[in-house]
Amino acid sequence: MSELMLRTLLAAGLIGMGGLTAGLAASPAAAQDAPQAAEDQAQPQARPQVGTAVAAVVNDHPISTFDVQQRVRLMMATSGAQLSEEALVQMQRQALRDLVEERLKLQEAERFELTIPDEAVDEELARIAASGGGSPEALARDLAQQGIAIETLREKIRAERAWEELVQGRYGPRVNISEGEVEDVLADLREQSQTEQFLLSEICLPLESQAQAEQMRQVGMQMIDQMRQGVPFQALAEQFSACPSAARGGDLGWLRRAEMSPEIAQIVQNLQEGNVSLPVPTQDGMMVMVAVRQKRDAAEAGEPSYQVAYAGAPKSLGREAAETGFARLKQANPCTGDALSVDLGEGVGVNALPMMPASAFAPQFQPVLADLERGEQSDILESETAFHSVLMCARDEGLGLPSRGQIENRLAAEELDRLSRRYLRDVERDSAVDLRIATGG
């Protein structure tokens, strides 16, 4: 596989692994013998009809050992290192686990009569290929050289796309992040604004039960051994991590302690720059390894910025009429950017101004804006020709904090991901999953 296409698939998350949760172990021989069969299976349509065994049955729908081999080959093509027998067995376990989950997702979509058309899959393949500077045909040829059928990716795309639409349709309207939740995060960030910041990456290994803790710890230790042999943290995160950050190679970006879970904050506190932590269990049912890539002091507060709604009226309107119109400003919801919900009266104009630095405002407004908190409105201001009032929609103290919208989006994504995982567990619990290959501890 070309390096360009490899990076393309990794970045797209199409060869990441959803989790190391299942106790499913196939014989290592299946994966070890794969290179010998590569030539026979080089073409995407070359699915053997003879000698293919059933690896699992999901609600009467079989998953073949060929399907498992295809997924293992995809993982091996991106491993970047010689795998131990234990790691190879774990890879086969995960390959089967991923396929079982994908089959469950597609069956659940079918239950709701949700179908992802071939055209949508083609568009996603084209987008993925284009992001790496290639074409779908080149991507298929690249994979075929490794004995991997392009249909392996197509089915993964179809399953994930269907699941995303299901989860969004079922839970999206329920995810409502309150103003208080956003404000709590912002308050914590402000409090910690003068502390260190950390550029972090993570690998998450899910724990379905406490009995798996030692097994997952050993898997994590094997990954650390591979890192010592030169395998990048990013590649392992893309392959094995169960967290959403896997699509970014485990990258969490720059974080302050207030943005971290208590377990991660404790790990980071005791970890030097450039080091990777030992596997640590968390309250979220994960075994987590954290890499501290860089540390830096918090940036000094810079110039504040403000997003405001401005109301103005000419002096000819009269102060009383201007005050009456300005009093309706909050009820008009001017900060949303939509049409005003309340008319402020004839002669009173309103403008929603984007986030701008304090120096961009006229000098007479700067001290007024500095004293306004979000949601507060100024008293009437008078100039030579007009009356004015401003409503503070949002403010940035110059501390480099994320915007309210960014925080809300992050909290919503985290909640939707939590609901998605719970939904999948419920679907699996109510399904008949029969594993036909050997299971391991």
C-alpha positions as CSV (number, residue, x, y, z in Angstrom):
1,M,0.0,0.0,0.0
2,S,1.4,3.4,-0.9
3,E,2.2,5.7,1.9
4,L,-0.1,8.4,0.5
5,M,-3.1,6.0,0.4
6,L,-2.2,4.6,3.8
7,R,-2.3,8.1,5.4
8,T,-5.6,8.7,3.5
9,L,-7.3,5.7,5.0
10,L,-5.9,6.4,8.5
11,A,-7.0,10.0,8.5
12,A,-10.5,8.9,7.3
13,G,-10.8,6.5,10.2
14,L,-11.6,3.6,7.9
15,I,-8.9,1.4,9.2
16,G,-9.2,2.4,12.9
17,M,-10.5,-0.2,15.4
18,G,-13.6,0.4,17.4
19,G,-12.4,-1.2,20.6
20,L,-10.6,-4.2,22.0
21,T,-13.6,-5.5,24.0
22,A,-14.5,-8.9,22.7
23,G,-13.0,-12.1,24.0
24,L,-12.8,-13.6,20.5
25,A,-9.7,-15.4,19.3
26,A,-9.1,-17.0,15.9
27,S,-6.1,-19.1,15.2
28,P,-3.1,-16.9,14.3
29,A,-2.6,-19.1,11.3
30,A,-5.4,-17.4,9.4
31,A,-3.7,-14.1,9.5
32,Q,-0.2,-15.5,9.1
33,D,-1.2,-17.4,6.0
34,A,-2.8,-14.3,4.4
35,P,0.2,-13.1,2.4
36,Q,0.3,-16.5,0.5
37,A,-3.3,-16.0,-0.6
38,A,-2.9,-12.4,-1.6
39,E,-2.5,-13.1,-5.3
40,D,-5.7,-15.1,-5.4
41,Q,-7.7,-12.5,-3.6
42,A,-6.1,-9.4,-5.2
43,Q,-9.3,-8.5,-7.2
44,P,-12.1,-7.0,-5.1
45,Q,-14.7,-9.5,-6.5
46,A,-12.5,-12.6,-5.7
47,R,-14.5,-13.9,-2.8
48,P,-13.8,-17.7,-2.4
49,Q,-16.9,-19.9,-2.5
50,V,-15.3,-23.1,-1.4
51,G,-13.5,-23.6,1.9
52,T,-14.9,-20.4,3.5
53,A,-16.0,-21.1,7.1
54,V,-18.5,-19.2,9.2
55,A,-16.8,-17.2,11.9
56,A,-19.9,-15.8,13.5
57,V,-23.7,-15.6,12.9
58,V,-25.5,-12.3,13.8
59,N,-29.2,-12.8,13.9
60,D,-29.0,-15.5,11.3
61,H,-26.6,-13.6,9.0
62,P,-23.2,-15.2,8.7
63,I,-19.8,-13.5,8.9
64,S,-17.2,-15.6,7.1
65,T,-13.6,-16.3,8.0
66,F,-12.8,-14.6,4.6
67,D,-14.4,-11.4,6.0
68,V,-12.3,-11.7,9.1
69,Q,-9.1,-12.2,7.0
70,Q,-9.9,-9.2,4.9
71,R,-10.3,-7.0,8.0
72,V,-7.1,-8.4,9.5
73,R,-5.2,-7.7,6.3
74,L,-6.3,-4.1,6.4
75,M,-5.1,-3.8,9.9
76,M,-1.8,-5.6,9.2
77,A,-1.2,-3.3,6.2
78,T,-1.2,-0.3,8.6
79,S,0.5,-1.8,11.6
80,G,4.0,-0.6,10.6
81,A,5.7,-3.2,12.7
82,Q,6.2,-6.9,13.1
83,L,3.4,-8.1,15.4
84,S,3.9,-10.6,18.2
85,E,1.6,-13.7,18.2
86,E,-0.4,-12.2,21.1
87,A,-0.9,-8.9,19.2
88,L,-1.9,-10.8,16.1
89,V,-4.5,-12.9,18.0
90,Q,-5.8,-9.7,19.5
91,M,-6.0,-8.1,16.0
92,Q,-8.1,-11.1,14.8
93,R,-10.4,-10.8,17.9
94,Q,-10.9,-7.1,17.1
95,A,-11.5,-7.8,13.4
96,L,-14.3,-10.1,14.3
97,R,-15.7,-7.7,16.9
98,D,-15.7,-4.8,14.4
99,L,-17.5,-7.0,11.8
100,V,-20.1,-8.1,14.4
101,E,-20.8,-4.5,15.3
102,E,-21.1,-3.4,11.7
103,R,-23.5,-6.2,11.0
104,L,-25.6,-5.1,14.0
105,K,-25.6,-1.5,12.8
106,L,-26.7,-2.5,9.3
107,Q,-29.5,-4.7,10.7
108,E,-30.7,-2.0,13.0
109,A,-30.8,0.4,10.0
110,E,-32.8,-2.2,8.0
111,R,-35.2,-2.4,10.9
112,F,-35.9,1.3,10.5
113,E,-36.0,1.0,6.7
114,L,-32.9,3.1,6.5
115,T,-30.8,2.4,3.4
116,I,-27.5,4.0,2.4
117,P,-27.4,4.1,-1.4
118,D,-24.4,3.0,-3.4
119,E,-24.1,6.6,-4.7
120,A,-23.5,7.9,-1.2
121,V,-20.9,5.3,-0.5
122,D,-19.2,6.2,-3.9
123,E,-19.2,9.8,-2.9
124,E,-17.5,9.1,0.4
125,L,-14.9,6.8,-1.3
126,A,-14.2,9.6,-3.8
127,R,-13.8,12.1,-1.0
128,I,-11.4,9.9,0.9
129,A,-9.4,9.1,-2.2
130,A,-9.2,12.8,-3.2
131,S,-8.0,13.8,0.3
132,G,-5.0,11.7,-0.4
133,G,-4.5,13.0,-3.9
134,G,-5.8,9.9,-5.6
135,S,-8.9,8.4,-7.2
136,P,-11.2,5.6,-6.0
137,E,-9.8,3.4,-8.8
138,A,-6.2,4.0,-7.5
139,L,-7.4,3.3,-4.0
140,A,-9.0,0.0,-5.0
141,R,-5.8,-1.0,-6.9
142,D,-3.6,-0.1,-3.9
143,L,-5.7,-2.2,-1.6
144,A,-5.9,-5.1,-4.1
145,Q,-2.1,-5.3,-4.1
146,Q,-2.4,-6.2,-0.4
147,G,-5.2,-8.8,-1.1
148,I,-7.8,-6.5,0.3
149,A,-11.1,-6.0,-1.6
150,I,-12.5,-2.5,-1.8
151,E,-15.8,-3.9,-0.7
152,T,-14.3,-4.2,2.8
153,L,-14.2,-0.4,2.9
154,R,-17.5,0.1,1.2
155,E,-19.3,-2.0,3.8
156,K,-17.6,-0.2,6.6
157,I,-18.6,3.1,5.2
158,R,-22.1,2.0,4.7
159,A,-22.4,0.7,8.3
160,E,-20.9,3.8,9.9
161,R,-23.0,6.2,7.7
162,A,-26.2,4.3,8.5
163,W,-25.4,4.3,12.2
164,E,-24.6,8.0,12.3
165,E,-28.0,8.7,10.7
166,L,-29.8,6.4,13.1
167,V,-28.1,7.9,16.2
168,Q,-28.7,11.4,15.0
169,G,-32.3,10.8,14.2
170,R,-33.0,9.0,17.4
171,Y,-31.0,11.0,19.9
172,G,-30.0,14.2,18.2
173,P,-33.2,16.1,19.2
174,R,-32.7,14.9,22.8
175,V,-29.2,16.4,23.1
176,N,-29.7,19.8,24.5
177,I,-26.7,21.5,26.1
178,S,-27.9,24.1,28.6
179,E,-26.5,27.6,29.1
180,G,-25.5,26.5,32.6
181,E,-23.4,23.6,31.3
182,V,-21.5,25.8,28.9
183,E,-21.0,28.5,31.6
184,D,-19.7,25.8,34.0
185,V,-17.1,24.8,31.5
186,L,-16.1,28.4,30.7
187,A,-15.9,29.2,34.5
188,D,-13.5,26.3,35.0
189,L,-11.5,27.4,32.0
190,R,-11.2,30.9,33.2
191,E,-10.2,29.7,36.7
192,Q,-7.4,27.6,35.1
193,S,-6.5,30.1,32.4
194,Q,-3.2,31.0,34.0
195,T,-2.1,27.4,34.5
196,E,-0.1,25.1,32.2
197,Q,-1.5,23.8,29.0
198,F,-0.8,20.3,27.6
199,L,-0.7,19.0,24.1
200,L,-2.1,15.5,24.6
201,S,-2.8,12.3,22.7
202,E,-4.7,9.2,24.0
203,I,-5.3,5.6,23.3
204,C,-8.5,4.1,24.8
205,L,-9.1,0.4,25.3
206,P,-12.7,-0.3,26.4
207,L,-13.5,-2.4,29.5
208,E,-16.8,-4.1,29.3
209,S,-16.2,-5.7,32.7
210,Q,-13.7,-5.3,35.5
211,A,-12.5,-8.8,34.8
212,Q,-11.0,-7.5,31.6
213,A,-8.8,-4.9,33.3
214,E,-5.7,-7.1,33.5
215,Q,-6.1,-8.3,29.9
216,M,-6.5,-4.8,28.6
217,R,-3.6,-3.6,30.7
218,Q,-1.4,-6.3,29.0
219,V,-2.6,-5.1,25.6
220,G,-1.6,-1.6,26.5
221,M,1.8,-2.8,27.7
222,Q,2.3,-4.6,24.3
223,M,1.6,-1.3,22.6
224,I,4.2,0.5,24.7
225,D,6.7,-2.2,23.7
226,Q,5.8,-1.5,20.0
227,M,6.4,2.2,20.6
228,R,9.8,1.4,22.0
229,Q,10.5,-0.4,18.7
230,G,9.6,2.7,16.8
231,V,5.9,2.3,16.0
232,P,4.3,5.8,16.3
233,F,1.8,6.5,19.0
234,Q,-0.5,8.0,16.3
235,A,-0.5,4.7,14.2
236,L,-1.5,2.6,17.2
237,A,-4.2,5.1,18.2
238,E,-5.6,5.0,14.8
239,Q,-5.6,1.2,14.8
240,F,-6.7,0.4,18.3
241,S,-8.2,3.3,20.2
242,A,-12.0,3.2,20.9
243,C,-12.3,7.0,21.5
244,P,-13.5,9.4,18.9
245,S,-10.0,10.9,18.8
246,A,-8.8,7.7,17.1
247,A,-9.7,9.3,13.7
248,R,-7.0,12.0,14.5
249,G,-4.4,9.6,15.7
250,G,-5.5,10.1,19.3
251,D,-4.8,13.8,19.2
252,L,-6.7,15.8,21.9
253,G,-5.1,19.1,21.1
254,W,-4.0,21.7,23.8
255,L,-5.9,21.2,27.0
256,R,-5.9,22.8,30.5
257,R,-6.5,20.7,33.6
258,A,-10.1,22.0,33.8
259,E,-10.8,20.4,30.5
260,M,-9.6,16.9,31.5
261,S,-11.3,14.1,33.4
262,P,-9.9,13.7,36.9
263,E,-8.0,10.5,35.9
264,I,-6.4,12.1,32.9
265,A,-5.5,15.2,35.0
266,Q,-3.8,13.0,37.5
267,I,-1.8,11.1,34.8
268,V,-0.7,14.4,33.2
269,Q,0.4,15.8,36.5
270,N,3.0,13.0,37.0
271,L,4.1,12.7,33.3
272,Q,7.1,14.5,31.7
273,E,6.9,16.0,28.3
274,G,7.5,13.4,25.6
275,N,6.5,10.4,27.7
276,V,3.6,8.0,27.5
277,S,1.7,6.8,30.6
278,L,1.1,3.3,31.7
279,P,-2.5,2.0,31.0
280,V,-4.9,3.4,33.6
281,P,-8.6,2.5,34.1
282,T,-11.1,5.4,34.1
283,Q,-14.6,5.8,35.4
284,D,-15.9,5.8,31.8
285,G,-15.1,2.1,31.4
286,M,-11.9,2.6,29.5
287,M,-8.2,1.7,30.0
288,V,-6.4,4.8,28.8
289,M,-2.8,5.6,27.9
290,V,-1.9,9.3,27.6
291,A,1.0,10.9,25.7
292,V,2.2,14.4,26.8
293,R,3.6,15.7,23.6
294,Q,4.3,19.3,24.8
295,K,3.7,21.6,27.8
296,R,3.5,25.3,27.8
297,D,2.5,28.1,30.1
298,A,-0.8,29.7,29.5
299,A,-0.6,32.6,27.2
300,E,-0.9,36.0,28.8
301,A,-4.3,37.7,28.4
302,G,-4.5,39.7,25.2
303,E,-6.9,42.3,24.0
304,P,-10.5,41.3,24.8
305,S,-13.1,40.9,22.0
306,Y,-16.8,41.5,22.0
307,Q,-19.8,40.3,20.0
308,V,-22.7,42.8,20.5
309,A,-26.1,43.8,19.3
310,Y,-26.2,47.6,18.6
311,A,-29.3,49.6,18.7
312,G,-29.4,53.2,17.5
313,A,-31.9,56.0,16.9
314,P,-31.6,59.5,15.6
315,K,-31.9,62.4,18.0
316,S,-34.9,63.6,16.1
317,L,-36.8,60.6,17.4
318,G,-36.6,61.9,20.9
319,R,-35.0,60.3,24.0
320,E,-38.3,58.8,25.4
321,A,-39.1,57.0,22.1
322,A,-35.5,55.8,21.8
323,E,-35.6,54.4,25.4
324,T,-38.9,52.7,24.7
325,G,-37.4,51.0,21.7
326,F,-34.1,50.1,23.3
327,A,-36.0,48.5,26.2
328,R,-37.3,45.8,23.8
329,L,-33.8,44.9,22.6
330,K,-33.3,41.8,24.7
331,Q,-36.7,40.4,23.8
332,A,-35.9,40.8,20.1
333,N,-33.2,38.1,20.3
334,P,-30.7,40.0,18.2
335,C,-27.7,37.8,19.1
336,T,-29.0,34.8,17.2
337,G,-28.3,36.5,13.8
338,D,-31.9,35.7,12.6
339,A,-34.7,38.2,12.0
340,L,-35.7,40.2,15.1
341,S,-38.5,38.5,17.0
342,V,-39.8,41.9,18.4
343,D,-40.1,45.2,16.5
344,L,-38.2,48.0,18.3
345,G,-40.3,50.6,16.8
346,E,-40.1,53.0,13.9
347,G,-36.8,54.8,13.6
348,V,-34.9,52.4,15.9
349,G,-32.3,50.3,14.0
350,V,-30.4,47.2,15.2
351,N,-27.2,45.6,13.9
352,A,-25.7,42.3,15.1
353,L,-21.9,42.8,15.1
354,P,-19.5,39.8,14.9
355,M,-16.8,39.2,17.5
356,M,-14.3,42.1,17.2
357,P,-11.4,43.4,19.3
358,A,-12.1,46.2,21.8
359,S,-10.0,48.6,19.7
360,A,-12.3,48.2,16.8
361,F,-15.1,50.0,18.6
362,A,-15.4,53.7,19.0
363,P,-13.6,55.1,22.1
364,Q,-16.8,56.1,23.8
365,F,-18.1,52.5,23.7
366,Q,-14.9,50.8,25.0
367,P,-15.3,51.5,28.7
368,V,-19.0,50.6,28.5
369,L,-18.3,47.2,26.8
370,A,-15.6,46.4,29.3
371,D,-18.1,46.6,32.2
372,L,-20.9,44.5,30.5
373,E,-21.3,40.8,31.1
374,R,-22.9,38.5,28.6
375,G,-26.6,39.2,28.3
376,E,-26.3,42.6,29.9
377,Q,-27.4,45.8,28.1
378,S,-26.0,49.2,28.5
379,D,-27.8,52.3,29.6
380,I,-28.7,54.7,26.8
381,L,-25.7,56.5,25.4
382,E,-26.0,59.9,23.8
383,S,-23.9,61.4,21.1
384,E,-24.3,64.6,19.1
385,T,-26.7,63.2,16.6
386,A,-28.0,59.9,18.0
387,F,-28.9,57.7,20.9
388,H,-27.2,54.3,21.3
389,S,-27.5,51.1,23.4
390,V,-25.5,47.8,23.2
391,L,-26.4,44.3,24.3
392,M,-23.4,42.0,25.1
393,C,-23.9,38.8,23.1
394,A,-20.6,37.2,23.9
395,R,-17.1,38.3,25.1
396,D,-13.6,36.8,24.9
397,E,-11.4,38.0,27.7
398,G,-8.3,37.5,25.5
399,L,-7.3,34.3,27.3
400,G,-7.6,32.1,24.2
401,L,-10.6,30.3,25.6
402,P,-12.9,28.4,23.2
403,S,-16.1,30.1,22.1
404,R,-19.4,29.2,23.6
405,G,-20.4,27.6,20.4
406,Q,-17.3,25.4,20.3
407,I,-17.9,24.3,23.9
408,E,-21.5,23.6,23.2
409,N,-20.6,21.5,20.1
410,R,-18.0,19.6,22.0
411,L,-20.4,18.8,24.8
412,A,-23.1,17.8,22.4
413,A,-20.7,15.5,20.5
414,E,-19.6,13.8,23.7
415,E,-23.2,13.2,24.8
416,L,-24.2,11.9,21.4
417,D,-21.2,9.5,21.4
418,R,-22.2,8.3,24.9
419,L,-25.7,7.6,23.7
420,S,-24.4,5.9,20.5
421,R,-22.3,3.5,22.6
422,R,-25.3,2.7,24.9
423,Y,-27.6,2.2,21.9
424,L,-25.2,-0.3,20.3
425,R,-24.9,-2.2,23.6
426,D,-28.7,-2.4,23.8
427,V,-28.9,-3.6,20.2
428,E,-26.3,-6.3,20.9
429,R,-27.9,-7.4,24.1
430,D,-31.2,-8.0,22.2
431,S,-29.5,-9.8,19.3
432,A,-28.4,-13.4,18.8
433,V,-24.7,-13.4,18.2
434,D,-23.2,-16.9,17.7
435,L,-19.4,-17.0,17.6
436,R,-18.2,-20.0,15.6
437,I,-14.4,-19.6,16.0
438,A,-12.4,-20.2,19.2
439,T,-12.7,-17.7,22.1
440,G,-9.8,-16.5,24.2
441,G,-9.4,-14.9,27.6
